[in-house]
């Protein structure tokens, strides 16, 4: 039975503790309410409690207004906190704290500055100004905020399905001689992961530095408890991002959703696929699974290597001494046939829960606002705020052809209905919306004017 599988036990524990926490909140609320009723004979006590609630709500409201979150987020919480005294405050304290711990933020920011920041090559920046003058401000923004270098001499191969990327990933992994870094949201036993794991075991036995980073919540229903130790038995270094805590805490929503595979610093895979069989259509969950991946070779891989190392070192090896020159693509590029020549530019960047910079949103808005001909978007979940919706509508009204691809068969019905709730306003403004009828779209792709692509 599915309920008896080891992966189900953490879910059961989580549900148990969440129910206890909810029960304590309700009991606390009922106690205060009962106290107010019983204390009718003591008007001073009632007045004192009500005054205290009002003062706390005012202070909370001031805090929300002065916070750095979006206006829509502020308005929602202001209404909730003041419409439901105490209960609203409880849930704000639990769910509105989107940041992870202060100590962890400090560690990650430190490593991000020490490792991830890559000053852009001035010569490349000059070429960007000539080739893509409209993109130069966005490139400088990414370099400033996320420390993202801009690279040439990088080939990019596109795989329109995870099915096509899978054999290429195995082929490149078998060539590894020095190190393999893997960072994915989900790993699940099956054809995909088992095939990769066999190669990783072999490479680790040969002395290759193999590191695997997985998200604890992402793998909650797929990997058994203590899977990290299983990998370490084979000489594979394993790390768990934000270990599962069975508490109502919005920080549990700060997940590692990256998909990065770096091989010897000169080859990298990234895109929408996690390491589970549905992503390569070896098992069917929601019809045909439409996903994509890209393979990079050359200078642009360095940005992904630095991203991985920043996360790994900040979380697991804060005392590790990192020699960045040891991970330069040039270190082992001759083994891969030398640097490829390319006409385009690659700028890897990440968006983090450790700061207040909405990097991804800024990139999307900039691409939309500077679009001249067309915008093609693929997404499994069309959940947009008013700024993004207005930007898409304005683009369509200005004559830009906007096409959005979403799933026809959903993986989460509630999110699917929320996605469709945006259709009316967008369609009315001339945005074209298409649903992938064979199944589920998991790819996240943003193509503008044939000049800029965001995966």
ABEGO torsion letter per residue (X at the ends): XAAABAAAAAAAAAAAAAAAAAAAAAAAAAAAAAAAAAAAABAAAAAAAAAAAAAAAAAAAAAAAABABBAAAAAAAAAAAAABBGAAAAAAAAAABABBBAAAAAAAAAAAAAAABBBBBAAAAAAAAAABAAAAAAAAAAAAAAGBBBBBGBBBBBBABAAAAAAAAAAAAAABAABBBBBBABBBBEAAAAAAAAAAAAAAAAGBBBBBBBBAAAAAAABBBGAAAAAAAAGBBBBBBGBBBBBBBAAAABBBABBBBBBGGABBBBEABBBBAAAAGABBABEBBBBBBBBBBEAAAAAAAAAAAAAAAAAABAABBBBAAAABAAAAAAAAGEBBBBABBBBBBBBBAABABBAAAAAAAAAAAABAABBBBBBABBBBBAAAAAAAAAAAAAGBBBBBBBBABBABAAAAAAAAAAAAAAAAAGBBBBBBAAEBBABBBBBBGGABBBX
